Amino acid sequence: MENEKNTQNEEFHLGKLIKAELTQQGRSITWLAEQINCTRENLYKLFKSPWINTHTLFKIGKALDCDFFKLCSDYFNAQGNEEK
């Protein structure tokens, strides 16, 4: 996820981060859909979404062994520090 960190001018987008992590791990969309019990079509929609409900984000994070909540927190903490 290091190369997916957002710059100041880039909007935070969870869907893109999840897709990037999936690609980095070399896993398929079909694999993730099976892991979280959803359709591939729903995952494609999710990849386009900047925000995802916490239950779904938790399931995806668990499947990919990635703490997306920490990424959110880090981003917003950095944003808050820039405003000071």
Helices and strands as residue ranges (DSSP letters): G 2-4, H 14-24, H 29-36, H 40-47, H 54-64, H 68-83
